[in-house]
Amino acid sequence: MAASDDDQLQALWWMLLLLVLLQGGCANGKPLVPCLFVFGDSSFDNGNNNNLLTEAKSNYPPYGIDFPLGPTGRFSNGRNSMDFIAQFLGFDHYIPPFANAKGPEILQGVNYASGAAGIRDETGQHQGDRISMNRQLKNHQTTVSEINQRLGNDISTTVYLNKCLYFVSIGQNDYLNNYFLPEFYPTSRLYTQLQYPLLLIQQLSQQLMSLYNYGAKKFVVVGPIALASTPFEHVSCGLIGSPCLDNIYNAVELFNDLLKSLVDQLNNNVNLEFSTFIFINTSGLLMSSSSARGSMVTDFSCCEMWPTGLAPAVQCKPFGKSCSTRSEYMFWDGVHPTEAANLAYAEGAYNAYSPSHAYPFNISHLAQL
């Protein structure tokens, strides 16, 4: 079916925007930073789960329907937000997943993100294998050792890594695939909604310190998506505004607020010399991006869902149908954004002017420090 004139104009507008951002993202053909390391969950995963024994994978159609290489393990119809951010920074290639990264390419960064992963080690275990944040840190330690062998000594490696950007987007599954699944996990019985995010923040702080000790200095800490706004939770809870949705919103928003406070604490920590942390408010950016684009569809997924016997589906049905107007939808499946939403979000995070979206400043500014 042929695209409408509005669809063609919209696609052209976003293509022009991307070209402008790419031209401004690098100088003399070189990226603004020498390397980019990515930690997190399915929002950033680009293939690390493909060969794991897990239900949390997306290396099948209709995932990747708009990606040049087809399905790759990205939880979207096309590129994810880290693909765009890497391009904005001036990289001429996608940052490789740890599962495939090898040789000199690791000098420009590695993506460790894994679908269903969380801050807590047990998060997501009901879906099968996944690479928790602690395991991702161990994988990064392996990468740092390989970089050290290539550069020849510890000092050269540390100086090099100090200039890189480190993205951390983790914590969403500690709610979606842990706290809000009492049939699988005891956390909601062990901790109140006030205690649980404090526990998560404490553990995440320690994980960030591990990264710092490996040489990281420039951190982008990414907040979780507003789970209460996703198609998955709409189906799980029923009508919008129900006590169920309000409960989910309040719980995740408390964690989001504590993340921002953690960034302040770390930036004020005199023991973390020459380090800088910024916070990206994913929920706020996605919603503002939807409004800026003329209100994208937010309460329905674009792909046909894969129902299970235990809960509403999160992922697309293998080889299932998908909507034809994908640029008009915010969510590709039950919780993951479409390529159009990922582009709008990435552009917002990269160039954000409001501290309510990027705090205390945006990614572009951090990259140039």
C-alpha positions as a printed NumPy array, in Angstrom:
array([[  0.   ,   0.   ,   0.   ],
       [  1.434,   3.384,  -0.999],
       [  2.283,   5.845,   1.743],
       [  0.153,   8.953,   2.046],
       [  1.517,  12.413,   1.253],
       [  1.59 ,  13.162,   4.993],
       [  3.609,  10.017,   5.672],
       [  6.087,  10.885,   2.921],
       [  6.503,  14.451,   4.2  ],
       [  6.948,  13.195,   7.747],
       [  9.587,  10.669,   6.666],
       [ 11.417,  13.37 ,   4.683],
       [ 11.36 ,  15.733,   7.672],
       [ 12.913,  13.137,   9.956],
       [ 15.532,  12.234,   7.353],
       [ 16.566,  15.887,   7.069],
       [ 16.721,  16.183,  10.852],
       [ 18.962,  13.15 ,  11.075],
       [ 21.289,  14.523,   8.382],
       [ 21.599,  17.842,  10.234],
       [ 22.405,  16.079,  13.498],
       [ 24.955,  13.819,  11.852],
       [ 26.745,  16.737,  10.216],
       [ 26.961,  18.521,  13.548],
       [ 27.998,  15.464,  15.529],
       [ 31.631,  15.182,  14.508],
       [ 34.584,  17.264,  13.475],
       [ 36.969,  16.303,  10.665],
       [ 35.152,  12.993,  10.249],
       [ 36.031,  11.808,  13.781],
       [ 33.536,  10.992,  16.558],
       [ 33.255,  13.465,  19.431],
       [ 34.429,  10.712,  21.773],
       [ 36.813,   7.839,  20.995],
       [ 34.505,   5.141,  22.305],
       [ 30.998,   4.438,  23.531],
       [ 30.103,   1.752,  26.071],
       [ 26.491,   0.733,  26.623],
       [ 24.979,  -1.096,  29.593],
       [ 21.346,  -1.893,  30.147],
       [ 18.297,  -3.906,  29.178],
       [ 16.189,  -4.532,  26.075],
       [ 15.839,  -0.817,  25.299],
       [ 19.52 ,  -0.861,  24.248],
       [ 20.083,  -4.568,  23.489],
       [ 21.265,  -5.028,  19.897],
       [ 21.931,  -8.756,  19.807],
       [ 23.42 ,  -9.964,  23.081],
       [ 20.431, -12.222,  23.828],
       [ 20.266, -13.872,  20.417],
       [ 22.119, -17.03 ,  21.422],
       [ 20.884, -17.26 ,  25.003],
       [ 18.285, -19.743,  26.236],
       [ 15.678, -17.113,  26.948],
       [ 12.249, -15.881,  25.937],
       [ 13.633, -12.333,  25.979],
       [ 14.89 , -12.157,  22.424],
       [ 13.835, -10.381,  19.262],
       [ 15.881, -11.861,  16.433],
       [ 12.82 , -12.786,  14.396],
       [ 10.306, -10.959,  12.168],
       [  8.499,  -8.643,  12.431],
       [ 11.308,  -7.155,  14.575],
       [ 13.741,  -5.36 ,  12.294],
       [ 11.156,  -4.886,   9.553],
       [ 12.585,  -1.397,   8.902],
       [ 16.205,  -2.192,   9.774],
       [ 18.564,  -2.576,   6.776],
       [ 19.855,  -5.919,   8.078],
       [ 16.465,  -7.259,   9.146],
       [ 16.017,  -8.764,  12.638],
       [ 19.204,  -8.367,  14.669],
       [ 18.091,  -8.632,  18.285],
       [ 16.931,  -5.023,  18.582],
       [ 13.548,  -4.748,  20.276],
       [ 12.115,  -2.407,  17.641],
       [ 10.951,  -2.293,  14.043],
       [ 14.212,  -0.509,  13.195],
       [ 17.023,   1.262,  15.   ],
       [ 17.015,   1.775,  18.744],
       [ 17.873,   5.022,  20.481],
       [ 21.54 ,   4.086,  21.018],
       [ 21.974,   3.577,  17.263],
       [ 20.883,   7.17 ,  16.703],
       [ 22.92 ,   8.586,  19.571],
       [ 26.037,   6.848,  18.233],
       [ 25.405,   8.492,  14.859],
       [ 24.85 ,  11.905,  16.456],
       [ 28.226,  11.508,  18.17 ],
       [ 29.847,  10.935,  14.787],
       [ 30.307,   7.158,  14.699],
       [ 29.952,   5.76 ,  11.184],
       [ 28.916,   2.309,  12.409],
       [ 26.709,   0.68 ,  15.029],
       [ 28.353,  -0.109,  18.347],
       [ 28.759,  -3.932,  18.285],
       [ 27.136,  -6.187,  20.898],
       [ 29.555,  -7.881,  23.268],
       [ 28.413, -11.242,  21.879],
       [ 29.964, -10.35 ,  18.489],
       [ 32.575,  -7.691,  19.31 ],
       [ 36.112,  -8.657,  18.446],
       [ 39.463,  -7.324,  17.331],
       [ 40.275,  -3.626,  17.045],
       [ 36.583,  -2.627,  16.832],
       [ 36.335,  -2.841,  20.633],
       [ 38.476,   0.307,  20.809],
       [ 35.426,   2.287,  19.648],
       [ 33.106,   0.732,  22.187],
       [ 30.943,  -2.258,  23.048],
       [ 27.24 ,  -2.731,  23.8  ],
       [ 26.609,  -5.071,  26.767],
       [ 22.834,  -4.514,  27.134],
       [ 20.615,  -7.56 ,  27.559],
       [ 16.856,  -8.012,  27.343],
       [ 15.2  ,  -8.772,  30.733],
       [ 18.358,  -7.725,  32.619],
       [ 18.177,  -5.771,  35.837],
       [ 20.159,  -4.229,  38.638],
       [ 19.348,  -7.288,  40.744],
       [ 20.81 , -10.598,  39.606],
       [ 17.556, -12.553,  39.835],
       [ 15.525, -10.072,  37.773],
       [ 14.091, -11.668,  34.634],
       [ 15.109, -15.22 ,  35.557],
       [ 11.589, -16.549,  34.894],
       [ 12.198, -15.797,  31.193],
       [ 15.448, -17.733,  31.076],
       [ 19.032, -16.573,  30.707],
       [ 19.875, -12.871,  30.607],
       [ 22.979, -10.812,  31.332],
       [ 22.422,  -8.906,  34.572],
       [ 24.168,  -5.611,  35.251],
       [ 26.765,  -7.405,  37.385],
       [ 27.506,  -9.832,  34.552],
       [ 27.724,  -6.921,  32.11 ],
       [ 30.355,  -5.352,  34.351],
       [ 32.352,  -8.591,  34.237],
       [ 32.104,  -8.576,  30.445],
       [ 33.338,  -4.994,  30.42 ],
       [ 36.274,  -5.993,  32.588],
       [ 37.183,  -8.506,  29.871],
       [ 36.973,  -5.756,  27.252],
       [ 39.155,  -3.414,  29.317],
       [ 41.781,  -6.154,  29.617],
       [ 41.767,  -6.605,  25.832],
       [ 42.067,  -2.858,  25.277],
       [ 44.96 ,  -2.788,  27.727],
       [ 46.748,  -5.459,  25.704],
       [ 46.252,  -3.419,  22.528],
       [ 47.386,  -0.1  ,  24.015],
       [ 50.3  ,  -1.628,  25.877],
       [ 49.965,  -0.398,  29.473],
       [ 47.542,   0.587,  32.224],
       [ 48.205,   4.321,  31.994],
       [ 47.466,   4.553,  28.266],
       [ 44.312,   2.499,  28.754],
       [ 43.06 ,   4.689,  31.614],
       [ 43.709,   7.929,  29.722],
       [ 41.889,   6.513,  26.702],
       [ 38.863,   5.246,  28.632],
       [ 38.549,   8.519,  30.558],
       [ 37.462,  10.194,  27.297],
       [ 34.705,   7.701,  26.435],
       [ 30.968,   7.911,  27.112],
       [ 29.271,   5.301,  29.303],
       [ 25.505,   4.809,  28.982],
       [ 23.64 ,   2.955,  31.729],
       [ 19.932,   2.21 ,  31.247],
       [ 18.907,  -0.33 ,  33.877],
       [ 16.217,  -0.741,  36.518],
       [ 13.033,  -0.991,  34.465],
       [ 13.023,  -4.788,  34.6  ],
       [ 13.541,  -4.726,  38.342],
       [  9.908,  -3.622,  38.357],
       [  8.456,  -5.165,  35.186],
       [ 10.207,  -8.535,  35.566],
       [ 10.561,  -8.675,  39.333],
       [  8.663,  -6.443,  41.775],
       [  5.359,  -6.503,  39.864],
       [  5.446, -10.296,  39.392],
       [  4.736, -11.626,  42.899],
       [  3.996, -15.067,  41.469],
       [  7.701, -15.373,  40.587],
       [  9.552, -13.019,  42.947],
       [  9.219, -12.208,  46.684],
       [ 10.508,  -8.618,  46.474],
       [  7.071,  -6.973,  46.775],
       [  6.521,  -8.901,  49.995],
       [  9.98 ,  -8.191,  51.373],
       [ 10.154,  -4.464,  50.571],
       [  7.646,  -1.635,  50.522],
       [  7.414,   0.658,  47.506],
       [  9.531,   3.149,  49.473],
       [ 12.196,   0.618,  50.469],
       [ 12.634,  -1.115,  47.117],
       [ 13.888,   1.835,  45.025],
       [ 16.319,   2.761,  47.808],
       [ 17.693,  -0.766,  47.608],
       [ 17.998,  -0.535,  43.817],
       [ 19.719,   2.855,  43.954],
       [ 22.208,   1.611,  46.536],
       [ 23.167,  -1.351,  44.359],
       [ 23.275,   0.729,  41.162],
       [ 25.544,   3.245,  42.881],
       [ 27.987,   0.45 ,  43.649],
       [ 27.826,  -0.738,  40.038],
       [ 28.563,   2.761,  38.758],
       [ 31.541,   2.897,  41.115],
       [ 32.833,  -0.304,  39.546],
       [ 32.659,   1.379,  36.14 ],
       [ 34.497,   4.39 ,  37.555],
       [ 37.229,   2.092,  38.843],
       [ 37.554,   0.607,  35.338],
       [ 38.296,   4.079,  33.965],
       [ 34.869,   5.601,  33.249],
       [ 34.536,   9.358,  33.779],
       [ 31.603,  10.463,  31.591],
       [ 28.329,   8.803,  32.592],
       [ 24.839,   8.988,  31.089],
       [ 22.369,   7.486,  33.578],
       [ 19.055,   6.791,  31.846],
       [ 15.747,   6.696,  33.698],
       [ 13.098,   4.03 ,  33.025],
       [ 10.188,   4.444,  30.68 ],
       [  6.812,   5.251,  32.277],
       [  5.611,   1.658,  32.517],
       [  2.077,   2.771,  33.353],
       [  1.895,   4.373,  29.889],
       [  2.82 ,   1.248,  27.939],
       [  0.356,  -0.967,  26.041],
       [  1.488,  -3.926,  28.177],
       [  0.407,  -2.307,  31.433],
       [ -2.79 ,  -0.939,  29.885],
       [ -3.797,  -4.515,  29.123],
       [ -2.523,  -5.805,  32.46 ],
       [ -4.343,  -3.203,  34.516],
       [ -7.366,  -2.367,  32.433],
       [ -8.725,   1.148,  32.173],
       [ -6.334,   4.118,  32.265],
       [ -6.41 ,   5.831,  35.632],
       [ -7.194,   2.645,  37.531],
       [ -5.561,   2.108,  40.957],
       [ -3.336,  -0.52 ,  39.321],
       [ -1.852,   1.948,  36.819],
       [ -1.519,   4.66 ,  39.464],
       [  0.353,   2.219,  41.69 ],
       [  2.804,   1.319,  38.913],
       [  3.298,   4.951,  37.943],
       [  4.033,   6.06 ,  41.506],
       [  6.455,   3.202,  42.168],
       [  8.538,   3.734,  39.024],
       [  8.437,   7.522,  39.331],
       [  9.951,   7.282,  42.815],
       [ 12.865,   5.288,  41.378],
       [ 13.188,   7.885,  38.604],
       [ 13.387,  10.72 ,  41.14 ],
       [ 15.997,   8.87 ,  43.17 ],
       [ 18.1  ,   8.343,  40.034],
       [ 18.232,  12.081,  39.497],
       [ 19.215,  12.592,  43.139],
       [ 21.921,   9.943,  42.742],
       [ 23.406,  11.925,  39.856],
       [ 23.611,  14.973,  42.121],
       [ 25.279,  12.958,  44.871],
       [ 27.854,  11.471,  42.509],
       [ 28.649,  14.831,  40.91 ],
       [ 29.237,  16.265,  44.39 ],
       [ 31.408,  13.362,  45.535],
       [ 34.93 ,  14.786,  45.923],
       [ 36.384,  11.264,  45.742],
       [ 35.231,  10.856,  42.133],
       [ 37.839,  13.076,  40.538],
       [ 37.148,  14.517,  37.07 ],
       [ 33.939,  12.502,  36.684],
       [ 30.622,  13.849,  35.355],
       [ 27.2  ,  12.225,  35.554],
       [ 24.054,  13.291,  33.727],
       [ 20.501,  11.963,  34.048],
       [ 18.134,  11.407,  31.107],
       [ 14.42 ,  11.461,  31.913],
       [ 13.144,   8.9  ,  29.397],
       [  9.491,   9.191,  30.41 ],
       [  9.414,  12.955,  30.016],
       [ 11.274,  12.887,  26.709],
       [  9.069,  10.244,  25.108],
       [  5.879,  12.024,  26.078],
       [  7.118,  15.414,  24.892],
       [  8.319,  13.82 ,  21.652],
       [  4.852,  12.386,  21.094],
       [  3.252,  15.808,  21.573],
       [  5.796,  17.502,  19.316],
       [  5.013,  15.045,  16.54 ],
       [  1.276,  15.575,  16.747],
       [  0.326,  12.997,  19.388],
       [  1.569,   9.557,  18.385],
       [ -0.585,   6.544,  19.206],
       [  0.513,   5.544,  22.704],
       [ -2.003,   3.012,  23.991],
       [ -1.644,   0.325,  21.303],
       [  1.358,  -1.611,  20.029],
       [  2.188,  -1.56 ,  16.336],
       [  2.953,  -5.271,  16.034],
       [  0.672,  -8.225,  16.664],
       [  1.311,  -9.42 ,  20.2  ],
       [  2.258, -12.888,  21.403],
       [ -0.141, -13.758,  24.238],
       [  0.94 , -16.124,  26.993],
       [ -1.045, -18.08 ,  29.522],
       [  0.316, -16.141,  32.483],
       [  0.211, -12.488,  31.482],
       [ -0.387, -10.106,  28.559],
       [  2.352, -10.241,  25.977],
       [  5.353,  -7.923,  25.93 ],
       [  6.867,  -9.075,  22.64 ],
       [  5.664,  -9.392,  19.054],
       [  4.234, -12.65 ,  17.783],
       [  6.836, -14.381,  15.56 ],
       [  6.096, -13.556,  11.918],
       [  2.999, -11.695,  13.067],
       [  1.368,  -8.694,  11.466],
       [  2.356,  -5.067,  12.014],
       [  0.736,  -1.715,  11.383],
       [  1.521,   0.097,   8.126],
       [  1.78 ,   3.569,   9.735],
       [  4.687,   2.75 ,  12.028],
       [  5.898,   6.35 ,  12.221],
       [  2.632,   7.268,  13.932],
       [  3.044,   4.802,  16.807],
       [  5.119,   5.288,  19.949],
       [  5.292,   1.598,  20.893],
       [  6.358,  -1.182,  18.584],
       [  5.451,  -3.98 ,  21.004],
       [  4.179,  -4.005,  24.576],
       [  6.904,  -1.795,  26.07 ],
       [  9.523,  -0.953,  23.418],
       [  9.385,   2.209,  21.249],
       [  9.221,   2.264,  17.476],
       [ 12.149,   3.536,  15.422],
       [ 10.32 ,   6.867,  15.008],
       [  9.929,   7.237,  18.775],
       [ 13.554,   6.164,  19.311],
       [ 14.761,   8.864,  16.917],
       [ 12.663,  11.548,  18.592],
       [ 13.838,  10.416,  22.031],
       [ 17.513,  10.239,  20.996],
       [ 17.391,  13.707,  19.443],
       [ 15.749,  15.043,  22.595],
       [ 18.325,  13.469,  24.91 ],
       [ 21.214,  14.612,  22.726],
       [ 20.106,  18.237,  22.399],
       [ 17.773,  18.681,  25.403],
       [ 17.445,  22.257,  26.642],
       [ 15.242,  21.544,  29.639],
       [ 16.769,  20.159,  32.867],
       [ 13.547,  18.194,  33.281],
       [ 14.666,  16.118,  30.287],
       [ 18.457,  16.035,  30.671],
       [ 20.06 ,  17.007,  33.982],
       [ 22.214,  18.942,  34.587],
       [ 22.816,  19.141,  30.804],
       [ 22.481,  17.102,  27.62 ],
       [ 24.559,  14.389,  25.969],
       [ 26.07 ,  16.747,  23.39 ],
       [ 27.492,  18.935,  26.153],
       [ 28.853,  15.947,  28.079],
       [ 30.599,  14.595,  24.988],
       [ 32.473,  17.857,  24.499],
       [ 33.78 ,  18.177,  28.063]])
